[in-house]
Amino acid sequence: MDFAVLMARQGTNESAKWYVVHTYSGYENTAAATLEKTVATRGMGDLILETRIPMETVTEIVNSEKKTVERKKYQGYLFVKMILTDESWHVVRNTRGVTSFVGPASKPIPLTEAEIRSLGIETHEIVLEYKEGDNVRITDGPLDGYFGLVDEISMSRNKVRVLVSMFGRETPVEVEFDQVELATT
């Protein structure tokens, strides 16, 4: 076993990343189940952590009847969270139903955080201690220490617009969620 594999198995290597695997169309579930079984039997749960097939709920209207169904968001693709080593690559690549990794010349390229969020692979619930209309204090950036009123919260952009009193007038300022805290009076 080489040093990189040993370090990955000990958890000291870089953290696991999401990779996209191309499968035969309609074989996504079979490929995922086969890969999970192989990981369990070979004891590779520390290298290949998770497989996911993103699903979406769709309401179809057929013959004037509404019907809600679950279907795959990305036909022919499987998402795998893993630490990339020669061994993990070999196991995934040789799983029945898998044709290749997505990347140039089938070289696996990890997804970026922005891609993970936009594809809906992992969702992170954001809980804010403030809401629209609350008094807040800006805690970071050039306006650190300023107080204002929350005007708008944009969950899709992770931004909050705060009305700050500057030069005798209300000025809208857009900051990140973590740059604002509820003002204590």
C-alpha positions as CSV (number, residue, x, y, z in Angstrom):
1,M,0.0,0.0,0.0
2,D,1.6,3.3,-1.0
3,F,2.0,6.3,1.4
4,A,-0.9,8.4,-0.1
5,V,-3.4,5.5,0.3
6,L,-2.2,5.0,3.9
7,M,-2.6,8.7,4.7
8,A,-6.0,8.8,3.1
9,R,-7.1,5.8,5.1
10,Q,-5.9,7.4,8.3
11,G,-7.9,10.5,7.4
12,T,-4.9,12.9,7.2
13,N,-5.2,13.4,3.5
14,E,-7.5,16.1,2.0
15,S,-11.1,15.7,2.8
16,A,-13.4,13.7,0.5
17,K,-14.8,15.5,-2.6
18,W,-17.8,14.9,-4.9
19,Y,-17.1,13.4,-8.3
20,V,-19.5,12.8,-11.2
21,V,-19.6,9.3,-12.7
22,H,-21.3,8.5,-16.0
23,T,-23.5,5.3,-16.0
24,Y,-25.5,3.5,-18.6
25,S,-28.9,5.3,-18.8
26,G,-31.4,3.6,-16.4
27,Y,-28.6,1.8,-14.5
28,E,-28.0,4.6,-11.9
29,N,-29.6,2.7,-9.0
30,T,-27.9,-0.6,-10.0
31,A,-24.5,1.1,-10.2
32,A,-25.0,2.8,-6.9
33,A,-26.1,-0.4,-5.1
34,T,-23.2,-2.4,-6.6
35,L,-20.7,0.3,-5.7
36,E,-22.0,0.5,-2.1
37,K,-21.9,-3.3,-1.8
38,T,-18.3,-3.4,-3.1
39,V,-17.2,-0.7,-0.7
40,A,-18.7,-2.6,2.2
41,T,-17.2,-6.0,1.3
42,R,-13.7,-4.5,0.6
43,G,-13.8,-2.3,3.7
44,M,-13.3,0.9,1.8
45,G,-15.8,3.1,3.6
46,D,-13.1,5.4,4.6
47,L,-12.2,6.2,1.0
48,I,-15.6,6.0,-0.7
49,L,-18.0,7.7,1.7
50,E,-21.3,8.2,-0.2
51,T,-23.2,7.7,-3.4
52,R,-26.1,9.9,-4.4
53,I,-28.6,10.1,-7.2
54,P,-30.3,13.5,-7.0
55,M,-34.1,13.2,-7.3
56,E,-36.8,15.8,-7.9
57,T,-40.5,15.8,-7.2
58,V,-42.6,16.6,-10.2
59,T,-46.3,17.0,-10.6
60,E,-47.6,15.7,-13.9
61,I,-51.1,16.3,-15.3
62,V,-52.3,13.3,-17.3
63,N,-55.9,13.1,-18.4
64,S,-56.8,16.0,-16.1
65,E,-55.4,14.2,-13.1
66,K,-52.5,15.5,-11.0
67,K,-49.9,12.9,-10.1
68,T,-46.8,13.5,-8.1
69,V,-43.7,11.4,-9.0
70,E,-40.1,11.2,-8.1
71,R,-37.6,11.2,-10.9
72,K,-33.9,11.4,-11.4
73,K,-32.6,15.0,-12.0
74,Y,-29.6,13.8,-14.1
75,Q,-30.2,10.7,-16.1
76,G,-27.1,8.6,-16.6
77,Y,-25.1,10.2,-13.8
78,L,-24.1,9.1,-10.3
79,F,-22.4,11.4,-7.7
80,V,-19.8,9.8,-5.5
81,K,-18.1,11.4,-2.4
82,M,-14.7,10.0,-2.1
83,I,-11.0,10.5,-1.4
84,L,-9.4,9.9,-4.8
85,T,-6.7,7.3,-4.8
86,D,-5.7,4.7,-7.4
87,E,-7.6,2.1,-5.4
88,S,-10.8,4.1,-5.0
89,W,-10.6,5.2,-8.7
90,H,-10.3,1.5,-9.8
91,V,-13.2,0.3,-7.6
92,V,-15.6,3.0,-8.9
93,R,-14.4,2.8,-12.6
94,N,-14.8,-1.0,-12.6
95,T,-18.3,-1.1,-11.1
96,R,-20.9,-2.7,-13.2
97,G,-23.0,0.0,-15.0
98,V,-20.3,2.7,-14.7
99,T,-18.8,3.9,-18.0
100,S,-16.4,6.6,-16.9
101,F,-15.7,9.5,-14.6
102,V,-16.8,12.9,-15.9
103,G,-13.7,14.9,-16.8
104,P,-11.1,15.3,-19.6
105,A,-10.0,11.9,-20.8
106,S,-12.1,10.3,-18.0
107,K,-9.8,11.9,-15.4
108,P,-11.9,12.7,-12.4
109,I,-12.3,16.4,-11.6
110,P,-14.0,17.2,-8.2
111,L,-17.0,19.4,-8.1
112,T,-16.6,22.9,-6.7
113,E,-18.7,24.1,-3.7
114,A,-20.7,26.3,-6.0
115,E,-21.4,23.3,-8.4
116,I,-22.4,21.1,-5.4
117,R,-24.9,23.7,-4.2
118,S,-26.3,24.5,-7.7
119,L,-26.7,20.8,-8.6
120,G,-28.5,20.1,-5.3
121,I,-26.2,17.3,-4.2
122,E,-25.7,18.6,-0.7
123,T,-27.9,21.2,0.9
124,H,-26.8,23.2,3.9
125,E,-29.6,24.6,6.0
126,I,-29.0,28.2,6.9
127,V,-30.6,29.4,10.1
128,L,-30.5,33.2,10.7
129,E,-31.1,34.8,14.0
130,Y,-32.6,37.9,12.4
131,K,-35.4,38.5,9.9
132,E,-36.6,41.4,7.8
133,G,-37.4,44.5,9.9
134,D,-34.9,43.5,12.7
135,N,-32.2,45.9,14.0
136,V,-28.8,44.4,13.3
137,R,-25.1,45.3,13.7
138,I,-22.6,44.8,10.9
139,T,-19.7,42.8,12.3
140,D,-17.2,42.7,9.4
141,G,-16.0,44.7,6.5
142,P,-15.7,48.4,5.9
143,L,-18.9,49.1,7.8
144,D,-17.9,47.1,10.9
145,G,-19.8,48.5,13.9
146,Y,-22.6,50.2,12.0
147,F,-26.2,49.5,13.0
148,G,-29.1,49.2,10.6
149,L,-32.4,47.7,9.7
150,V,-32.7,44.4,7.7
151,D,-34.5,45.4,4.4
152,E,-34.2,42.2,2.4
153,I,-32.8,38.7,2.8
154,S,-31.7,36.8,-0.3
155,M,-31.3,33.1,0.5
156,S,-30.2,32.2,-3.0
157,R,-27.3,34.6,-2.9
158,N,-26.5,34.3,0.8
159,K,-26.8,38.1,1.2
160,V,-28.7,40.5,3.4
161,R,-29.5,44.1,2.5
162,V,-29.3,46.4,5.5
163,L,-30.5,50.0,5.6
164,V,-27.7,51.9,7.3
165,S,-27.9,55.6,8.3
166,M,-25.0,57.4,6.6
167,F,-24.7,61.1,6.0
168,G,-28.2,61.7,7.3
169,R,-30.0,59.3,5.0
170,E,-30.8,55.6,4.7
171,T,-28.3,53.8,2.5
172,P,-28.8,50.2,1.4
173,V,-25.8,48.0,2.0
174,E,-25.5,44.4,0.9
175,V,-23.4,42.1,3.1
176,E,-22.9,38.3,3.6
177,F,-25.1,36.5,6.2
178,D,-22.2,36.0,8.6
179,Q,-21.3,39.7,8.5
180,V,-24.4,40.7,10.5
181,E,-25.7,39.9,13.9
182,L,-28.9,40.8,15.8
183,A,-28.4,44.0,17.6
184,T,-28.8,43.8,21.4
185,T,-30.3,47.0,22.9
